[in-house]
Amino acid sequence: MGLFSAMNARRAAAKAASQVQVVSQVPGFRLWQGRYPPRDPRVREELYSYRSWVYIASNVIANRMAEIPIRMSEVEQNADGTETREPIVAHPLYDTLRSGGRTRPNPTTHAFNFRKLTSLDLELTGNAFWLKVRDRLLLPREYWRLRPDRIVAILDKHTGLIEGWAWIGRSQGETKIYLANDVVHFKYPSPIEDPYWGWSPLRAVTYAFDTDQANQMYQTKFFEAGAQLGFIISAKGEVDKETAQFVLDQFNARHQGLETMWQPVVVGGDATIVPAQALNKDIQSLELFDKTRDILLACYGVPLTKVGLANDVNLSNAEALDITFNRETIRPRLLNVEETIETDLLPDFPQPAAGRWLDFDFDNPVPGDREFELEEDTQLVKAGIRTADEVREKRGDKPFGSAYGGKVQVPLGVTLVDPLGGGEETFGINPFELEEEVLDTGAGTLEGEPRKALPAGRKRLPRATDPNETAGLALDWGGQVKHYLALVSARIAGIDATTWDRLAASLGEGIDAGETINALAGRVRDVFTEATDVRALTIARTEGMGAANAASLSGYEEGGVEGKGWLATMDAATRDWHADADGQVVPIDQPFIVDDEPMQYPGDPSGSAENTVNCRCYCTPEVLSARQAPSWTQADREAMWRAFDGRLKRYEGTIASAARGVFAGQQRSVLRVLAAHEKSKQPLHAVDVPRLLHAGLGAHEGAILAAVGGAITKLYPAEAAVGYAAAKQLVG
């Protein structure tokens, strides 16, 4: 039975059933006094049409839709009308819906299949539904697919607008009612359907689909039960049954089967063999098969190349068809999903401050566009037309925020002439000029004094423009960076736990004292003021110093150094046991022993807080000797520490700024949650504090790790290159 046939057979019964009013007494929901609109019987037929060319077309689309990476950003409107986007790498929705995320949409389905099922529902029925399952803070934590053939909208009997959705099971009385806000409804719009229901591509070509199914059924039945004459033995005159059967038996015995079917035959007398002709309807059936296939694929916007059926295809036209498929078929569908999520799902999560908003979108699926944009941006930066920061802002990435990112990058030695007569100026960024500022202390002097002659066997500090450092920057330090981040991630993640504990203690104390919301907000500001002014600096010093020493050690190892030394900051603030460790030299793969604790380098994440927090010591490259003494003069050791301290201050500034940005976002979120609670007019108790903090800090989960980890990812290669240069200078 085709779609239209099934529709006509069931519409009368469905229309009668739709007039029954619904009254649900599900706990937590009000009584529904609306009515079900007619339940369209075509939806079930469409859902079960997932076969043949409909399966092929919808599966191609669904796979492509499910594999496109998602992106989330916090967007701010600038005074000049432009927008600044800060990528979000840790958010409950982002983690749930991206492939390979840390959580699943629900315990039974991972992100790829969940997104694929959503797309299949849309392609087959024009509708897809997600049920939001909320946690005790009323935030969505799980998403479940609701089959479109079992969902019916509940309309207000006065306005005709959707008030909720009814899920109707197979058995009598198996009905669940959901609030409209608890269901996300994706749909393909139609100019002739009701506004609360979508229209599938399949419905537009129902006759083609029914024809294709009937044609395939005809072919199947023919091969199962039909017969086709291959030839006719014709004889003049009448032939009795016994003679005819004898001729057929002899013919079959000699020529039937794969091994003898092509052997020649000699016919005597008046008999002749005449080949049977194919019937016209059989030929038409094959032609009709191709026509219905082309109609169905065209309706879905899937070219033949995507299903492996195109003839005379080459790389050029295959790429062109792929670009057209992604631009005309995939991208509009992604925009439909984006807008639905932004309007029906994102508002359920804590929102940024005024003037900022959350944005959800997908990567551009069009291959040619991505390659063209990347090549264009690369050439514009190389030509000095755009800066690196301008390109990053355009692509939705956070600007470097450094002198390098804001400068025009022109190859060294290129001369630009001012057309207005301003003269000539040679431009070009030396990638090592920032290091020169801190390594070249006093133009080759230590605090203004000329360097003294070195004893035999001692080495000078490397210059930042040394070719060894250039080689160090060219090396790939990605593996070492990942390894270090894995070591330090637990310590960085503990920063959020400290913030939570201090907020919980302060707010609990204020609530117990009967303080107002304004007073509690003051406590929140106090906690984050201390975090911004004090903790951010501690985080920056601890994490910057540890990462820089780990990077230096990587450079030493790559440069072939056999030993390493502990260089302490010799001032009143230095720990006694770190001063005792000063000058300690050990093999490159052996730990230092500092206050009876083994440490591979100053700031080693495996060390205790007493040995790492706010440490300012440095790991130096050393040549092993029998007396295990430093390979550098004391003056050079002091200069080496000052150079390291200068670089470290710049690293610390970047990390502190990143931490302060996270603290500021957390403060805004917690204050918004407090303000919302005040509007609710509900009393606030100490037991409510975990819920408030979860709502305020939950959206920022992992943000501190992403911010500090991002800063470490940038400083590590630069410091490793300095270490590599020092190693090469030492080993000669």
N, C-alpha and C positions, 0 to 999 in steps of 0.2 A: 504494500500500500504506500503510495507516494505521500509527500508532505501535505499537498492540498487535499488529497483524498482523506487522509487522517483528520485534517482540520474540519472538513465538512461533517465527518461522522461524529465528532465529539463536541462541536461548538454548542449545540443545543443544551447538552447536559452541563457543560461548563458555565453557560450563561445562567442557568437556573441555580446552580450552586453558588454563584457569585452574589446572589441577593441575600444570603444569610449573614446576619450581623455577627461580629466576633466579640466575644467577651472573654478576656484572659485574666486569670488571677495568678500569674507567675509572680513570685515574691520579688519586690523591688520595682515592679512596673505598675503603672496605673491601669485601670480597666479601659480596654479599647471599645469605643462605641462606634467606630467607623465601619467600613465594609471592605470586603475583598473586591477588587476589580476582577473582570473575567480572567480566569487563568488560561493563558494561550496554550492550546494543546500542541502547537507547532514547536514549542521550545524543546520538548522531550524528543520529538522526531529529529530536530536539528542536532541535539546533543549526541544522538545515536547515529548520526550521519558521518561519524569519524571513520571513514573507510574510503577506499579507492582514491580518486584524485582529490577529494576533499581532505582526506587524511594527509596526502602528500603535500598539498599546498599549505594547509594550516600548520603542519608539523615544521615545515621550513620556516614559516614566519615565527612560530612560537620558540623554536630553538634560537633564532637570531635575537628575538626580543629578550630572552632570558639571559643571554651571554653579554649584553651590553653593560659595561660597568656603570654604577650609579655614583653620584656626587652629591654632597651636601655642603652648604656654605652658610656663613652668617654674613648678611649683606648690610652695608651702611650707605645711606644716601648722603653724598657730599654736598657742600654748599654750592658748587658749580653745576650741580645736576648729575654728575657722574656717580658711579657706584663703586665701592670698594668691597671686594669679596675675600673673606677669610675661610679657607677650606676647613671643614670639620672632619676629623679623622676618628672621632670617638663619640658616638651618639647611639642610643638604643635602636632607633629606626635604621640607621646606616648599618650597624652591626648585624641586624636581623635580615635585611633584604639583599645585601651584597653577597655575591658568590664567594665562598671561603670565609665568611664572617664568623665571629666568635659565637654567635647564637643562631638558632634556627627560628623560622616563623612559628613553628609548633613542633612538639616532640616527634612527629611522624614524618615530617617533610622538610628537606633542606631547601635553601634559598632558590637554587636553580630550578628544581622541579616545581616549587610553589609559584614562581614567576611564570614558568612554562604553562602550568595549568590555568593560570589567570588568562594568559594569552589565548589558549585553546578555547576557553569558555567564550571569550570575546569573538573569536573567528567563527565559532559554530553557532552561537546564539545571539551575539551582539551585546551580551551582558556578562558581567563577572562580579562576584560578591566576596568580600572579606568580612569575617566576623572579628571584631576586636575583643579580646579577652583581657580585662584590666586587672592590675594588681590592687593591693589594698589602698594604694595612693591614687587609684583611678587612672593610672597611666597605662596605655596599651603595652602589654608584654608578650602576647601571643596573637597570631593571626591564623584563622581557619577558613578554608574555602567552603562556601555554601553553594551547592549545586543550583544552577539557574532554573532547572526544571522543577525545583521544589520550593522556590521563593515566590511569594506574592506580596505586592505592596499593599499596605493598609492606608486608606485615604480618609482624611477628615470629611465627615458627611456634609459639612457646611462649605469648606473652602476647596475641597478636592485635592489638597496637597498631601504629600506623604507624611504620615505621622510615625510609621514604623514598618517593619517587615515581618511577615509570617512565614515560618519554615514548616512545610506540610510534609509529614512522613508518609510512609506507605500504609500504615494501619490507621483505622478509624480513631480519631481523637488524638493522634500523635502530632501535635502542633506546638511550636515554640514561637513566642513573640519577642521581637527585638526592637529596642528603640532605634529610631532613625540614625542617631548619633553613634550607635554601636556597630553600624554596618557601613562599609565603604562600597559604593556602587559604581563600577566602571561600565560604560556603555558606549556603543556607537550610535550617534544620533540619527533620527529619521524624520523627514518632514511630514510623514503621514501617520506615524505611530503616536501613542500617548507620550507625554513628556517624561513619564516615569519609567519608560521601557525602551530598550535599545533595539537596533535592527542589524541583523547579521548579513555579511556578504552572501551567505548561502541562500538567504531568503530571496535575494534579487535574482537568483538563477535557479529557482526551484525546479522549473520544467527541465532545464538542462541536466540537473542532478537526477531527477526521476527518469529521464531518458537514458542517461548513462547506466543507472542501476538496472533498468529494464533490458537494455542491450546486453549487459554482462550476464543477466539471468538467462536471456535467450541463448547466449553462447554456451553457458554452463549446462542448461537442460539439453541442448543439442548434442553435446558430447556425451552426456550421461545416458540419454535414451534415444537420440536421433540416429539417422543413418544417411550416408552420402554415397551415391553410386560413383565408382571410379571408372568403370567401363561397361560396355554392353556387348555381349556376343550375339550377333545377328545372323539368322539363318533364313534362307528362302523356303517358303512353305511351312507347314505345320510341324511341330516337334512335340512328341508325346512326353509326359512327365518323367517316365523312366529314362528316356534318352537325355532329356535336359539335365536331370539330376546326376546321371553318369558323367556327362561332360563337365559339369561344375565340380564334382568330386575329383575328377582327374586333374582339372586345371588347378584347383586349390592345393592338391597334394604336391604338384610340381612347382607352383609359383608362390604359394602363400608363405609368409615369414620373411624376416630380415635377410637371411642368407640367400634366398632364391627369388626374391621379389622382382629382381631386374633381369632375370634370365629370359632370353628370347623365346618366342612361341611360334609354332607353325600351325596354321589352321587350313585344313583341307576342305574339299567339297565346296558347298555354296555358303559356308559360314564366314563371317567377317567380324573383327573386333572394332568397336567404335568408342572412343573416349567420351566420358560423360562431361557435360559443360557445367560450370559453377552457376548456381542460380543468382539472379540479379539481387535478390534480397540479402544473400550472403555477402556479396560485394558491397552493397549499401551499408550493411551492418558494420563492416570494417571502416568505411569512410565516416560513418556516424560516430564511431568510437573516437576518432581523432578530433572531430568537430566538438563534441561535448567536452573532451579533455581541454581543448584550447579555450573554450568558453569559461570553464571553471577556473583554470589557471589565470586567465585574464581578469576575471572578477576579483580574485585575491591579489592580483598584482605580482604574480610569481612568474618570471621568465622561464622558458624551457631549459636554459642553461643551469638553473638552480636545482633541477631534478634530473640532470644528466641525459637529456633527450635531444639536445640541439645538434643539428648537422652543420658541417662547414663552419665550425666555430674556431676562432683563433684567440690568442691572448688579448689582442686589442679589443675586439668586440665583446669578449667575455668580461673584461674589466669594465667596459662601458655599460654593459647590462647589469653588472653587479652594483655599480654606482647608482644607476637608475633605480634598481630594486631598493637599495638602502635609502635613497632620497625620497622616492615617491611612495613607497610602501611602509618601510620601517619607521622613518623619522616622524611622520604624522601620528602614527600609533603611539610612539614614545611620548610625544607632546600631550596626547590625550591622557595617558597614564600619569605623567608629571603633574598636570593641572588638577587631576582628581585627588592625588595624594596631597598636594599643597593646600587644597581647600577642605578636604574631608578628613585628613589624618594629622598633618603637621600642627594644627591648632591644639591638638590634645597634649602637646608637650610644652614644657616651660619655654617661654619666649624671651628673646634678648631685650635689651633696654629700648626705650623709645627712639625711633629713628633707625632701628635695626630690625631685621627680620630673617627668619630661616628660609632657605631656598633649597629645593630638591630638583635635581635634573639628572639626565643621562649624558654619557659621553656622546659626542657626535658620531653616529654610526656610519657616515658616508666615508669610505676609504680615501677617495680622491681629495676630499675636503681636508682631512687630517694631514695627509702628506703635503698638500699644497700650502696649508697654513704653517706647518712646521718649517718647510723650506723657505717660505716668505719671511717668517720671523727671523730665521737664522741669517738670511742674507741682509735683512734690514739692520740687525745688530752688527754684523761684520762690516757693513758699509758706513756705520756711524750715524745712521738715520734715527735709530731708536736705541734706548738704553735697555739693559737687561731687566731692570725693574719695570719699565713700561711694557715689555713683552710679557712678563710674569703677571702683571695686573690684568692685561688683556685675556690671558689664558685662565684667569681665575685663581692663580697661585699667589701666595703671600710674597710681597717684595722682600729682597735681601735686607733692605734698610741700612746698607753700608755705603761707604764711599765708592766702592766698586760698582754696585748695582745701579747707582745714579749717574754714573759717568758714561759719556759717549765712548765707545770702544773702537778706536781706529788703529790700524797696524802701526807699529813703531816706525818713526821716520817719515810718515806721511805728512805732507805740508798742506794745510788748508789756507787759502787766501781769502781775506775779507773783501767782498766785492764793493764795499762802501769805502774802501781805502784805509781800513784799520791796520793794514800791514799783514805780515805773515806770522803764523804761529805753528809750531810743531806739536801735534797732539799724539796721544797714544798712551795706553795704560801699561805700566810695567807691573806685572802681577806680583813682583817681589817688593815693590816700593813700600808697602805697609810694613813688611818685616824689617826693611832697612831702618825705619824710624826707631825700632827698639833694639835691633842687634848692633847697629853702628853707633855705639855710645861714645860721643865726643870725638867723632871723626877719627877713630883709630886710637883714642886715648881713654883712660879710665879716670873719670871725674876730672878731665882737663889735663891730666899728667901724661907725658909720653910713656909709651910702653917700654918696659925694661927688657933687656936681652934675656932670652929663655935659656936655662941650662940645657945641656945636650939631652936629646930624647924627649923634651917637652914640646907640646903643640900649641899653636895659637888658636883662638876662637875662629870658626869659619865666618866669612862674610856672607850676608844674606843673598848676594847676587852670585855666589859661588856656583859654578856649573854643576857641582854635586847636588845642590839644593834643587836646581832645575830638574835634574834627573829624578829627585825624590818626589816632586810634584807630578811627574809623568807616570809614576808607579800607581798601580791599582791597590788602594787600601780598603776596598769595600769589605773584604772578608774580616779584616781586623776590626773594622767599625762595628759590624754586626755582632761579632764575638763580645766586644766590650759592652755594647748595649744590652746584650743578654745577661752579662754579669751584673750590671748596675740597675737593671729595670726594677727589681724588687725594692731597692733602696729609694729610687725616685718615686715609685708608686706609693711608698709609705708617707710621702708628703701630704697626700689627700687624707690619709688616716689621721695625721696630726691635726689638720684643719678641722675635720669632723669632730674629733675629741674636744678641741678647745671651744668650738661653737656649742657643742652639746653641754659642756660643763657650764659655760657662761649663760646660755639661755635657760638651762634648768635652774640655775641660781636665781635668775631674774624672775622667772615664773613663780618659783616658790616664794619670792618676796612680794608678789602681787604687782609687779611693774606693768606699765602700759606697753602697748605695741611700739610706741615711739621710743620708749626707754629700751626695749628689747632690740629695736633697730640700732640704737646707739651702741649696744653691746656687740652687735654684728660688725659695725664699722670699726670698733676698737680691735676686734680680733683680726680683721683684715688690714687695719693700719699697721699693727705689729707684724703681720705677715709681709706686707709690702716694704716696710722700713727695715726690718731686722732679718726675718726668715729668708727673704729673697736674696739678701747679700750672703747669708750663710750657705744657702743652696748654691749660689753662683760660685762662691769660693771653693766649696767642697767638690762639687761636680766638675767645675772647670779645671781645678788642679788635678783631680784624679784622671780625667780624660786626657789632659795634656801630657801627664807623665806616662800613661799607658801608650799614647801615640809616640812619644819620644822613644820609649823602649822598642816599639815596633820598628822605628827608623834605625835604631842601633842594630837590631838583629838583622835587618835587611842589608845594612852597610857592612856587616861582617865583624862587628866588635865582639870581643870575647868576654868583657867584664862590664860591670856597672857600679856606680858609686852613689852614696847618699849625701846630698848637699843640703844642710839645714840652714834656715834663716837665723843668723846669730844676732838676735836682739832680745829685749826683755820679755816679749810675748811668746817666745819659742818654748815649747814643752821641754822639760829637763831631759827626758829620755830621747827626744829627737835631737837635742844638742849632743847627747852622748853618742848617737848614731852617726853624727857628722863625720865624714871621711871613711866610713865603712865601705869596703870594696869586696864584691863577691862575683863569681862567675855569672854570666848573663842569664843562665837558666836556673840559678839558685836564688832562694829568697834572702832578703835582709832579715836580721833578727832585731826587732825594735821592741824594747820593754818585754822581752820574752815572747813576742808574737811574730810569726813569720809573715813577711809582706814582700811581694814581688817588686813593688815600687811605692813611693809616697802616694797616698790616696787609694791604694788597692781596695776594691769593694769588699774583698773578703776580710779586711781588717776591721777591728772594733771601732766604734764611734770615738773612743778616747784617742785613737791613733789617726783618724781620718778627718773628722769635722774641723773645718777652718785651718787645716794644715797648709803650710806654705813651702814645704820642702821640694827639692828637685832631684831627679834621677839623672846622673851624668854618665857619659860613655867613658870607659876606662880600659887601659891596657893592663892585663894581669901580670903581676910580678911576684917575686918570692916574698916580698914584704907586704904585698896587698895594700899599697898606698895609692892615693890619687895620682893621676897622670898629669894633672894641671898644676900650675903655680897658684898660690893663694889669691893673687890679684886676678888671675883669669877665672878662678872659681867664683870670686865675687862678681866679676863682670858677667859671667855666665848666668848667675842667679838673677842679676838685674835685668839682663835681656829676657830671661824667662818671665820674671815678674812683670815686665812691661807688656809682653804678649798676653800674659794671664789676665791683666787688667782689662784688656779689650775683650777677651773671651768672657770674663765675668760680667762685663756690661751687657753683652748679648744674652747670656743666660738669665741674668737678673731681670732684664726687660721682658723676656719670655715668661718668666715666673710671675711677674707683676701683672702681665696681661691676663694670665689664667686667674689669678686672685681677684682681679677687678671683675671679670665675668662671673665668677662664683658669688662675689658680694652682691652684684646686681640681681642675680637669680634668687638668692636667699631673701633679699629685701622685697622682691616682688611677691614671693610666697607669703611673707609676713603681711604685706599690704592686702593681698587677696583674702587672707584669713580675717583680717580686720573688717573687710567689707561683708564677710559672711555673718558677722554679728554673733559668732559662736565663741563660747569661752575657750581659752587656751590652757591646757594642762601640761605638766611635765612629760606625761606619756605621749603627747603629740609631737615632741621634739624630733624623734627619729623620722616620723613621716614628713615633717617640714623640711628637714635636712635632706632627705631622700629626694623630695621634689625640687629642692633648690640646687643640690649638688649633683643629682643624678645625670643631668644633661651634660655635665662637664667631666664625666667619668673618663679617665685616660688622657685628659687634656694636658695635665702637667707632664706626663711621660712623653707625649707627642711634642710639646714645646721644648722641654729641656733636651730630649733626645734629638730633636731637629738641630738645635744649636751644637750639640756634641758632634753630630754627623758632619757639620761644616768645619769645626775647628780641628778635628782629628787629622785629616789629610795634610793640613798646613803645618801642624806641629810635627807630624811624622816626617815631613819633608825636611824640616829643620834638624831633626834627629839624624836623618839619613846623611845630611851634609856634614854634621859634626862627626859622624862615624867615619865617613870617607876621609875627612881631614885628619882624623886621629890615626887611622890605619895606613894612611899614605896612599 
